[in-house]
Structure formats: structure tokens, C-alpha cells
Amino acid sequence: MILRRDPTKALQVGFLVVLAIATAQVAWWITDQRALARGEQDRVVALYESDASAVTAFVELWNADGRVPAVEQGALSDVLARLPHLAFDPAVGVASVRADAIEELAADVASRLNRYAWEGGFFLLVLLLGMAVLTRAIRDDAQLRRRQQNFIAAVSHEFKSPLASMRLSGETLATRSTEPDSRRLGERLVEDADRLLRMVDNLLDTARIDDGRINLRPEPIVLREVVDGVAAGHAARASREGIAIRADVPLVAVDADPLVIESVLRNLLDNAVKACIAGDGRQISIEAHGDGPDVVIDISDDGIGFAPRDAAMIFEKFYRSGEAGTNPMPGTGLGLYVVRRLAEISDARVVASSEGPGKGATVTVIWPAARP
């Protein structure tokens, strides 16, 4: 199974969705304002007509008994002066709504709708331009990141061959030399070459993960065999630093890609060794047990530890425990990031806990168990 992801395309699709929603919202807003303006125009016209009917009824009452009840003779003129939207025909004694008053209402409604249309269009234009600029910036950033990843991958590949040759030379020196000093130098050369090869592997894994080029081939894996192999690979270095590695793993199987589970455990154990070296720790334990459909793996150390609030941050790319202080852990800060990302794409989970700096740490991996 090959997992690929293109964050640039995802953001572009997201921007298109937002633009479509914004366009629909503006269209609905303009339609709603048009209906509101039309309704307001009809309401005002109805009020005008009501005023005209009232004035006409007033005049009819006046004509009926020859006087205006309870008002002076100039009352009609005062009423008409207060209602400029009405026209009065003294010949027939009827008041009506002036045509130019209705035209003014229609013109005001048209002006409002035109303003709404321009404002909505301008809003959509600004939104579209902003999204275009953001899309261009994101695309350029993605291209730059891709070139950087390709460069790192190319350089890392170039490193592997000379490092492998250096390791082979160290093994030869360590196994064939009769001088103790030469053997120690050979063993140190092998360890340093292994450390650099692990760093190169992490760089390559990071590039593949970020580019979505991870080819997963899950199969049932006996966890104890992987743990024993990874622990054996770190035994010499741990022993030289006075660190004891204890493994208590039952015969349980996980559903995992062999290379992925090995990389996860190798990085976690390497991180535990570094934490012990940085924090004068002496013990590393690897324990596992079944938990329903999962297998829980705990890797604990009594090393440098970290603040509890940093429990999620330690899995971020390039983060190193203790870097805010005076004794940061060695390394590139990619190991735990690779662990988290490999666990995520394998449907596993990884969490870390610590009681505080100098009190050690435990990293827990919850991996799907192999189906019987």
C-alpha cells in the first residue's frame, strides 16, 4: 500500500470550497436584500395609499356638513404640507399618491440593490485574489520543500555508500586486529558509522513520509524477535555507557510492515539511550502486553526526561529534549517525528509521558495485533 498526499492540492480544493460557499452566501445575501427592499417599497407605498385614503375621507367629511370638525379651516393645507408624497385634486376632492414619489422609492430601491451587488462583487473579488495569492505562495513553498527533500534524499544516498565502507573497515579492524587499542578504535568506528547511518535513514524516512511515498506491506510479526534484534544492535554502545537494557516481551504478534516496526523500535531505543547518556541514566526497559485488539509496547528510561507539558511536542520535527536548557540531547530531532508518522500511517498510536526533567520518560506504542 502506497500512501500519497499532496497538501497543496488539498488546500486548493479547500479554497475552492470556501469560494463556492462565499459566492453562494453573497448571492443569497443579495437576493435576501432585494426581497427586503421590495417588501419595504411595497410597505411604504401601502402607507402612502393609506394616507391618501385618510385625506380623501377627511375632505368627504368636510363636504358633508360644510365644515371641518374640530379643526380650523387651514387644517387641510397643514396636512397636505406634512404629506408631500400626496397630490390633491380640489375639483373632485380626492387625494392620491404622486407618481414621482413612487418613482423616487423605486430609484432608491434600485440604488440600494446596485450598491449591494457592487459590494458583494468586490468582496468576492478580494476573496478570490487573496486565495490566488495564498495558493501561489503555498505552491511555491511546496515546490521549495520538494526540492529541499530531493536534495536531502540525494545527499543522504551519497552518504550511505562511504558510511557502509567505513563501517566495514571498522568491523575488519575490530575483528582481525590483535591490538586492544585497534579493536576499540574499530568498535568505535562501527558505532559511529551506525549512528550516522541511522541519521541518514531518518532523513530518508522523513523525506519519504513528507512526500507520501511510504510503501507498506503489513504482515504478522513476532514482536520479541524484532525487539531482541534492535536491543542487540544497541547493546555495545549501551554497555560502554554503563546502561542496562532489559526486555520483557511475550510471544505476541503485531500486524506491521517489518521495516516500519523495526524503524519505530530502533528510533525509540536510540532515543532512550541518548536520554540516558544526557541525563546520567542507567536503565532502559522494554515491555509489552496484549490489550484486546492491540499490543501495548512501553519503552522506559531513567534519563533526561522532559516537562509534562512537552509530551506532544517531543514528536514534532526537529524538536530535541532539553534544547531550551544547557544540556540538549544529541541528534537531529527527527527520530521521534519518524516514529509518530510511521505509527500514524500504520494505524498505531504513540504517546510519551514523564514526571519532569531528570526523572526519565516512557514512550508507549499501541500497535494493532496480528489477527489469529
C-alpha angles and dihedrals in degrees: 000000000000116000117205129176132179111195091186093060091044091054091047091053089047091052091050090051091050091048091050091049092047091049091050090047093051091046091050091047092052091046091048092048090049091052090046093049092047090048091049090049091051090048093051092046089051089052090049091051090047089053090050091050091049093051091047091050089048092054092046090054089050092050091048098066101013098251142067108253116239094347137086124256092259092059093097091054090049091050093049090047090055092048105052091165090070129083119204125206107202091190093068098017095236128136121208139176113268115245093224090055090058090045090052090053091050091047091050091050091049090049091052093048091048090051091049091051093050093046092048092047091048090050091052091046092052090046091049093048092047091051091047091053092047092047091050091049093047092047092050091047091049091050091050091049091048091052090048091050091048090050092049091047092049093048091045091053089050089053095052098068098052090041091053089050090049091050092049090051090050092050090050092050092047096049103036104035118097094200114093092215091052091049091051091049090050092050091048090049090052092049093049091047090050090050092051092045090053089051090050090048090052091050091050092045090050092051092049093046094048090047093047094240100135115136108203122196105175120196137156108287125188101231097207092061092053093046092049092050094048092045091050090053091057098037098094095049093043092049092050089053093047094250121142119211115204121188124193105174122151124214097279127141129218130202101240147126105263094228093046097051090045091051092049094050093041092054093045093050091044089051091049091051091050090048091052092048092049093045101035091249123165107187135066121175129190115197133169139180139170119259111184109285092357141064116224116212120191122192111186133180137176094225137113096320123188142241112282091236088063094059094110096033095062089071092058120107115273094003115142124189113245095016091129089057135051101273110053120178115256121248140067098283092243102104099081091039089057089048093053095046094045089049092050095052089046093055090250131125132221129194134172132209137184136168090223144293113329093016100094129244143244125215115198122199118193107199129180111258120236114261114249 
